[in-house]
Amino acid sequence: DFLPAKEQFLLSEAVALALVDTLAQYQVEATIKWTNDIYVGDDKVCGVLIEHDLGTEGKLARTIVGIGLNINQKEFAEWVPNPTSLALLTGSEHNINEVFEKLYDALEARYEMLKSEPERLQADYHSHLYRLASEHTYKLPSGEEFVATLEGVKPSGELALRHKADGQLRH
């Protein structure tokens, strides 16, 4: 009930960072592909879905977070474009309960950071962004493609992209 609805993306940042923190405990260096996917290199190890309910006075009342972390899976359907798992990344299987406990502790720590140091949380999120400060092709919902450099994400969740064609920063 402390988080304004207009800054709800900060909760997504906390969850994504908790997953990065958890994987780091297994010596796996992960990045966050906006909005909530967790990547190791160019492979996806985790996806997150978040649903919010608004409360009174423009604050969040309730949030449900669904986390799909590939832990011991070694084979994936052909239609899955770029999957990986903790087992594939580390070369060994892992106790699911142990991974969950580490994730739970990381979620708790990042949630506390969200409440007390949201600016630091956002800085940490930016430092772990997939393809930060590098030029790539992006596609609008209309299908139009453009080349831009990812410069960050606003607390509202909007990407900050510097377009190559005109040098303008757009959200």
N, C-alpha and C positions, 0 to 999 in steps of 0.2 A: 504493500500500500504506500510505499515511499517513492515509487518510480513513476514520473509523469508518462502518460501514454505516448507523448511525442518523442520520448527517449527510450521506448521499449526495445529498440535494437541493442541497447547496452546489455540487456539480459541475454540476447543471442551471443554477444561478444563474450560474456562470462562463461557460457556453456561451451563455446568453441575453444576458448582458452583452457578450460578445465580438461578437455579432451587432449589438447596439445601437451598440457602438463602431465597427464596420465601416460601418454605414449613416451614422453621424455624419460619417465622412470624405467622404461625398457630400452633406453638408448636409441629411440626412434625419433628422429627430427622431423616434425610435421609442420605443415603450413595450413592456413585457412583460406579456402577458395570461397569468396563471397557468394552467398551469404553464410552458409553453415556447413559446407562440406570440408572434410579434413583430408588433406593430401600428403603423401610422402612422395617427393619427386612429382611426377605427373600421374600418379596412381591414387585412386580414392580408397581410403581405408574406413571412412565413416561419413554418415549423413545425419543431419539433425532436422527435425520438423518441430516448430513451436507454434502453439495456439494460445492467444491471450483473450481474456475477458476483461472488459472495462468495468471499473468500479465508479465510485462517486468522485466528483471534483477532478475529473480528467486523469485519474491514477489507474494503474492496473490493479485488478482485484484478484485475478487468478491466472496462472500460466501452466500449461501442460507441455512438457518437453518429451519428445520421442527421439531416442538415440539409437542408431543402427551402426554399431561398431563391429567390424569383422575381426573376430579374435582368432579362432582356430580353423576357419574355412580355408581349404587349399584348392578347391575347384569351384568355378563360377560358371553360370550360364553364358553361352556365347554372345547373347545380346547385351550383356553388361559391358560397357565400353572400356573401362580401365580400372578394374578392381584389384585390391590387394588385401592382405590381412596381417595382423600382428604376428601370426605364426610364420607366414611367408617372409615377413620383414626380419624376423629374429632367428629363423631357422629352428624354432622349437614351439611346442604347444604350451598353452598357458592355462592356469586354473581360473575359470571364469569368475568364481567368487572373489578371488584375490584381485582380479582386474576391476571388478565392480567396487570393491572396497577402496581401491586407489582412486577410482573415478569419483566415488562419493566424497572422499576427503578433498579432492581437487575442486569439485563443484562447490562444496561448502566454503573453501578458501576464496574462490573467485567471487562467490556471492557476497561474502563479507567485504571484499575489495570493491564490488559494485556499490555497496552501501556507503563505504567510508572514503574510497579514493577512485571515483569514476573516471577522472582524468588519467590516472595511471593505468586503469583497466583499458581505456581506449588506446593509450600509447602502446601497451603490450599487444593489443589486437592488431594495430597497424604494423608493428614490428614482425608479426607472424603472417602477414597477408601473402598469399600465393601471387606471384608475379608483380609484387609491389615495385614501383619505380622502373618497370620495364615496359617496352612498347609491344602491344599485341592488337590483334583484330577483335573487335567487339561487334555484336549484332543486336540491333533494336528489335522490339516485338514486331515491327513492320517488315522485318527482313533486311532492312538497310544495314550494311556493314561499314565500319569506319575503323581507323587505326588511332589508338590513344595510349597514353601512359597512365597507369593506375597510381594516383597520388594519395588515396586514403578513402575513408568512409566516415560520413557524418553520423552523429548520435541517432539520427532518424533512420539510418540504414542506407542512405543514398550514396552511391559510388561517386567519388570525385575523380573525373577523367580529364586529362589534358589532351585535347584533340590535336593530332599531328597536322591536319590540314590548315588550321588557323591559329593554333597555339592557345585557344580559349579553354579555360577550366569550366567544365560543365558537371552538374549533379543530376 
